[in-house]
Amino acid sequence: MLKILNMIRASGLPSDIILNVNVPDIEYKKINGFKLTRLGCRHRADTIVPAKDARGKDIYWIGPPSEPQDVGEGTDFWAIQNNFVSITPLVVDLTAKRNMGELSSWVAKI
């Protein structure tokens, strides 16, 4: 993983990008290499676990993680299953901009 850090130091990384790096839980010598991937996705978790935070307030955990839904080649799931280190570039802004117009009409009714 030092190789990844050295590449970032040498080349830089845009300020709005985060790298999601997943490493298979195997011996280093069995890793097949590195893959640039996209996020796979899981089925929605259907369990909500109520709990209390450190101050006694109610919190809710959504999980445990469900089974993967999209594990095709090119996904982070596929890379890990095939003993590759997965590197997925993520953007910091998670706003669903394409839905802003549609949602603004019903937010106005709240």
GROMACS elastic network, one bead per residue, 0.5 to 0.9 nm:
[ bonds ]
;  ai    aj funct       b0    kb
    1     4     6  0.52656   500
    1     5     6  0.66939   500
    1     6     6  0.87812   500
    1    21     6  0.89472   500
    1    23     6  0.89582   500
    2     5     6  0.50932   500
    2     6     6  0.61294   500
    2     7     6  0.86199   500
    3     6     6  0.51243   500
    3     7     6  0.62241   500
    3     8     6  0.87243   500
    4     7     6  0.51552   500
    4     8     6  0.63230   500
    4     9     6  0.86899   500
    5     8     6  0.51007   500
    5     9     6  0.61776   500
    5    10     6  0.86105   500
    6     9     6  0.50105   500
    6    10     6  0.60858   500
    6    11     6  0.84935   500
    7    10     6  0.50778   500
    7    11     6  0.58604   500
    7    12     6  0.75478   500
    8    11     6  0.52820   500
    8    13     6  0.60096   500
    9    12     6  0.55030   500
    9    13     6  0.82196   500
   13    16     6  0.83501   500
   13    17     6  0.68395   500
   13    18     6  0.83891   500
   14    17     6  0.55394   500
   14    18     6  0.85256   500
   15    18     6  0.80732   500
   15    92     6  0.87208   500
   16    90     6  0.83113   500
   16    91     6  0.57537   500
   16    92     6  0.53736   500
   16    93     6  0.76302   500
   17    89     6  0.63009   500
   17    90     6  0.55456   500
   17    92     6  0.60717   500
   18    88     6  0.83026   500
   18    89     6  0.58276   500
   18    90     6  0.50942   500
   18    91     6  0.62662   500
   18    92     6  0.67772   500
   19    87     6  0.63735   500
   19    88     6  0.56558   500
   19    90     6  0.60396   500
   19    91     6  0.87936   500
   20    86     6  0.77891   500
   20    87     6  0.57601   500
   20    88     6  0.50166   500
   20    89     6  0.62354   500
   20    90     6  0.68932   500
   21    76     6  0.88718   500
   21    85     6  0.70829   500
   21    86     6  0.55738   500
   21    88     6  0.64471   500
   21    89     6  0.87080   500
   22    76     6  0.75335   500
   22    79     6  0.88401   500
   22    80     6  0.72675   500
   22    84     6  0.87128   500
   22    85     6  0.57833   500
   22    86     6  0.50657   500
   22    87     6  0.66998   500
   22    88     6  0.85324   500
   23    26     6  0.83801   500
   23    31     6  0.86403   500
   23    80     6  0.68148   500
   23    83     6  0.81458   500
   23    84     6  0.71863   500
   23    86     6  0.65510   500
   23    87     6  0.89684   500
   24    27     6  0.85966   500
   24    28     6  0.89309   500
   24    31     6  0.75465   500
   24    79     6  0.85186   500
   24    80     6  0.52723   500
   24    81     6  0.76393   500
   24    82     6  0.86114   500
   24    83     6  0.58264   500
   24    84     6  0.67870   500
   24    85     6  0.64375   500
   24    86     6  0.85236   500
   25    28     6  0.87756   500
   25    80     6  0.86086   500
   25    83     6  0.85092   500
   26    29     6  0.83199   500
   26    30     6  0.65869   500
   26    31     6  0.72127   500
   26    83     6  0.77470   500
   27    30     6  0.54790   500
   27    31     6  0.71005   500
   28    31     6  0.54824   500
   29    32     6  0.81527   500
   30    33     6  0.89732   500
   30    83     6  0.71822   500
   31    34     6  0.82887   500
   31    82     6  0.87137   500
   31    83     6  0.52321   500
   31    84     6  0.56372   500
   31    85     6  0.72140   500
   32    82     6  0.77374   500
   32    83     6  0.56328   500
   32    84     6  0.51204   500
   32    85     6  0.78580   500
   33    83     6  0.77382   500
   33    84     6  0.51430   500
   33    85     6  0.62453   500
   33    86     6  0.89642   500
   34    79     6  0.82946   500
   34    84     6  0.53578   500
   34    86     6  0.61135   500
   34    87     6  0.72434   500
   35    74     6  0.79562   500
   35    76     6  0.83358   500
   35    79     6  0.67056   500
   35    84     6  0.63713   500
   35    85     6  0.61360   500
   35    86     6  0.51830   500
   35    87     6  0.60876   500
   35    88     6  0.84989   500
   36    74     6  0.76287   500
   36    75     6  0.85837   500
   36    76     6  0.83006   500
   36    79     6  0.88786   500
   36    85     6  0.86028   500
   36    86     6  0.61374   500
   36    88     6  0.58986   500
   36    89     6  0.80230   500
   37    40     6  0.86775   500
   37    73     6  0.87388   500
   37    74     6  0.51962   500
   37    75     6  0.50993   500
   37    76     6  0.54245   500
   37    77     6  0.89496   500
   37    78     6  0.88592   500
   37    79     6  0.76052   500
   37    86     6  0.60672   500
   37    87     6  0.57751   500
   37    89     6  0.78404   500
   38    74     6  0.62526   500
   38    76     6  0.60893   500
   38    86     6  0.88099   500
   38    87     6  0.82058   500
   38    88     6  0.55511   500
   38    89     6  0.76121   500
   38    90     6  0.88054   500
   39    70     6  0.86729   500
   39    74     6  0.85320   500
   39    75     6  0.54743   500
   39    76     6  0.55930   500
   39    77     6  0.77654   500
   39    88     6  0.67352   500
   39    89     6  0.89485   500
   39    90     6  0.88356   500
   40    68     6  0.74632   500
   40    69     6  0.74421   500
   40    70     6  0.50663   500
   40    71     6  0.58062   500
   40    72     6  0.76659   500
   40    74     6  0.84601   500
   40    76     6  0.58622   500
   40    77     6  0.59885   500
   40    78     6  0.81337   500
   41    44     6  0.89567   500
   41    67     6  0.89702   500
   41    68     6  0.59456   500
   41    69     6  0.55409   500
   41    70     6  0.51322   500
   41    71     6  0.74698   500
   41    75     6  0.86735   500
   41    77     6  0.84431   500
   42    45     6  0.80487   500
   42    65     6  0.78192   500
   42    66     6  0.60779   500
   42    67     6  0.57526   500
   42    70     6  0.66392   500
   42    71     6  0.87652   500
   43    46     6  0.87389   500
   43    65     6  0.86578   500
   43    66     6  0.58484   500
   43    67     6  0.61369   500
   43    68     6  0.61813   500
   43    69     6  0.54437   500
   43    70     6  0.86528   500
   44    63     6  0.87819   500
   44    65     6  0.83007   500
   44    66     6  0.65343   500
   44    67     6  0.86233   500
   45    48     6  0.78753   500
   45    62     6  0.65797   500
   45    63     6  0.53663   500
   45    64     6  0.68173   500
   45    65     6  0.60913   500
   45    66     6  0.51849   500
   45    67     6  0.85188   500
   46    62     6  0.78179   500
   46    63     6  0.70850   500
   46    64     6  0.85348   500
   46    66     6  0.78562   500
   47    61     6  0.84516   500
   47    62     6  0.62288   500
   47    63     6  0.54214   500
   47    64     6  0.68693   500
   47    65     6  0.89587   500
   48    60     6  0.64094   500
   48    61     6  0.57463   500
   48    63     6  0.60510   500
   48    64     6  0.82649   500
   49    59     6  0.85033   500
   49    60     6  0.55466   500
   49    62     6  0.63233   500
   49    63     6  0.70985   500
   49    64     6  0.85364   500
   50    58     6  0.70932   500
   50    59     6  0.60328   500
   50    61     6  0.64093   500
   50    62     6  0.88427   500
   51    56     6  0.88130   500
   51    57     6  0.83019   500
   51    58     6  0.59617   500
   51    59     6  0.52935   500
   51    60     6  0.58921   500
   51    61     6  0.74099   500
   52    55     6  0.75107   500
   52    56     6  0.50921   500
   52    57     6  0.52420   500
   52    59     6  0.55091   500
   52    60     6  0.81001   500
   53    56     6  0.52274   500
   53    57     6  0.53862   500
   53    58     6  0.64903   500
   53    59     6  0.63096   500
   54    57     6  0.74838   500
   56    59     6  0.89910   500
   61    64     6  0.81573   500
   62    65     6  0.79819   500
   63    66     6  0.70641   500
   65    68     6  0.86247   500
   66    69     6  0.87227   500
   68    71     6  0.64526   500
   68    77     6  0.77343   500
   70    75     6  0.76030   500
   70    77     6  0.79354   500
   70    78     6  0.88242   500
   71    74     6  0.82323   500
   71    75     6  0.60131   500
   71    76     6  0.76743   500
   71    77     6  0.53242   500
   71    78     6  0.52725   500
   71    79     6  0.88792   500
   71    81     6  0.89489   500
   72    75     6  0.58717   500
   72    76     6  0.88644   500
   72    77     6  0.77410   500
   72    78     6  0.59203   500
   73    76     6  0.84804   500
   73    77     6  0.84316   500
   73    78     6  0.54840   500
   73    79     6  0.74255   500
   74    77     6  0.84184   500
   74    78     6  0.65706   500
   74    79     6  0.70887   500
   75    78     6  0.52226   500
   75    79     6  0.63917   500
   75    80     6  0.88437   500
   75    86     6  0.81823   500
   75    88     6  0.86213   500
   76    79     6  0.51138   500
   76    80     6  0.63123   500
   76    81     6  0.86341   500
   76    84     6  0.89805   500
   76    85     6  0.84524   500
   76    86     6  0.53860   500
   76    87     6  0.74694   500
   76    88     6  0.71445   500
   77    80     6  0.53564   500
   77    81     6  0.61711   500
   77    82     6  0.86228   500
   77    86     6  0.82105   500
   78    81     6  0.51266   500
   78    82     6  0.61578   500
   78    83     6  0.87003   500
   78    84     6  0.85130   500
   78    86     6  0.87667   500
   79    82     6  0.51589   500
   79    83     6  0.62424   500
   79    85     6  0.65437   500
   79    86     6  0.57056   500
   80    83     6  0.50423   500
   80    84     6  0.53689   500
   80    85     6  0.64026   500
   80    86     6  0.65793   500
   81    84     6  0.76160   500
   90    93     6  0.89284   500
   91    94     6  0.69616   500
   93    96     6  0.87513   500
   94    97     6  0.86352   500
   95    98     6  0.87023   500
   95    99     6  0.89378   500
   95   100     6  0.87032   500
   96    99     6  0.56856   500
   96   100     6  0.68417   500
   97   100     6  0.53111   500
   97   101     6  0.82877   500
   98   101     6  0.73859   500
   98   102     6  0.83907   500
   99   102     6  0.54224   500
   99   103     6  0.61488   500
   99   104     6  0.85510   500
  100   103     6  0.52975   500
  100   104     6  0.59871   500
  101   104     6  0.52948   500
  101   105     6  0.71732   500
  102   105     6  0.61584   500
  102   106     6  0.77519   500
  103   106     6  0.55948   500
  103   107     6  0.62140   500
  103   108     6  0.87170   500
  104   107     6  0.50745   500
  104   108     6  0.61645   500
  104   109     6  0.89393   500
  105   108     6  0.53810   500
  105   109     6  0.70047   500
  106   109     6  0.51952   500
  106   110     6  0.69713   500
  107   110     6  0.53925   500
